Structure formats: C-alpha cells, structure tokens
C-alpha cells in the first residue's frame, strides 16, 4: 500500500486520520503526527480521556 492519508473522520470535534508510512498503518489526532495510535478506537479513547 502506498504512503499517504487513507481515512479522515471527526470525533467530538477532533479530526482523526489514518496514515500509511512505509507499509505501517498509524492513527493520529488532528495534525499531531508525533503521537500516533494503533487504531481509530485508541484515538477515540484518548479524546474521551481528555474530555473527562
């Protein structure tokens, strides 16, 4: 699979993106690709934790 952003969605006003880089799928919130997650569910959990 080529490199690039493949999914972009919004959850509680925060943008979630799925990116593929060198064959590895990673998820991140907004434009902060320094902090990545293994799944969209992990991103949603992180957003929920910040809202609590």
Order of alpha helices (4+ residues) and beta strands (2+ residues): beta-beta-beta-alpha
